[in-house]
Amino acid sequence: MLQQKLDQPVSGPSSPRNSQAMIVDSSEVADNLVQSIQALKAEVSRLHGLLRASQVERTYCMPVLLLVAYAIKIHSWSARQ
């Protein structure tokens, strides 16, 4: 049996275009693309919400932090005198 295999002419691998495994239903591809696009849109919306929340937090917290830092600076300055 091995000798029969050796006697057969050498052939190259089958082309991916000829492979039945590569044939995919176009509606399946479209469904996968739609699902991927929806997932990406949801991720963008989530990240946009996080960005907006951090901008709001920065807008309202930064002045408070600056006042606290200023108060600490004044307190440490008056403690030296």
C-alpha positions in Angstrom: 0.0 0.0 0.0 2.8 2.4 0.8 4.5 1.6 -2.5 1.2 2.5 -4.3 1.2 5.9 -2.6 4.8 6.4 -3.5 4.1 5.5 -7.2 1.4 8.1 -7.5 2.4 11.4 -9.0 3.0 14.2 -6.5 0.2 16.8 -6.5 0.2 20.2 -4.9 -2.3 21.1 -2.2 -5.7 21.9 -3.3 -6.5 25.5 -4.0 -8.4 27.3 -1.2 -10.8 28.5 -4.0 -11.7 24.8 -4.8 -12.1 23.8 -1.2 -15.7 23.2 -0.1 -14.8 24.3 3.5 -14.2 27.8 2.2 -17.7 28.2 0.7 -19.7 30.3 3.1 -23.3 31.3 2.8 -23.5 35.0 2.0 -26.4 35.6 4.4 -24.3 34.1 7.2 -21.5 36.6 6.3 -24.0 39.4 6.3 -25.4 38.4 9.6 -21.9 38.2 11.1 -21.1 41.7 9.8 -24.3 43.1 11.2 -23.6 41.6 14.6 -20.1 42.9 14.6 -21.2 46.4 13.6 -23.8 46.4 16.3 -21.3 45.3 18.9 -18.9 48.0 17.8 -21.6 50.7 18.0 -22.5 49.6 21.5 -18.9 49.8 22.5 -18.5 53.3 21.1 -21.6 54.4 22.9 -20.3 52.9 26.2 -16.9 54.6 25.8 -18.6 57.9 24.8 -20.6 57.7 28.1 -17.4 57.1 30.1 -15.7 60.0 28.4 -18.7 62.3 29.1 -18.8 61.2 32.7 -15.1 61.9 33.2 -15.5 65.3 31.5 -18.4 66.2 33.9 -16.4 65.0 36.9 -13.4 67.0 35.9 -15.5 70.1 35.3 -17.1 69.9 38.8 -14.2 68.4 40.8 -11.3 70.4 39.5 -12.4 73.7 41.1 -12.9 72.0 44.4 -9.5 70.4 44.2 -7.9 73.7 43.4 -9.6 75.3 46.4 -8.4 72.5 48.7 -4.8 72.9 47.3 -5.0 76.6 47.8 -6.3 76.2 51.4 -3.5 73.8 52.2 -0.9 76.2 50.8 -2.3 79.1 52.8 -2.4 76.9 55.9 1.2 75.7 55.5 2.3 79.3 54.8 0.6 80.7 57.9 2.0 77.9 60.0 5.5 78.9 59.2 5.0 82.4 60.5 
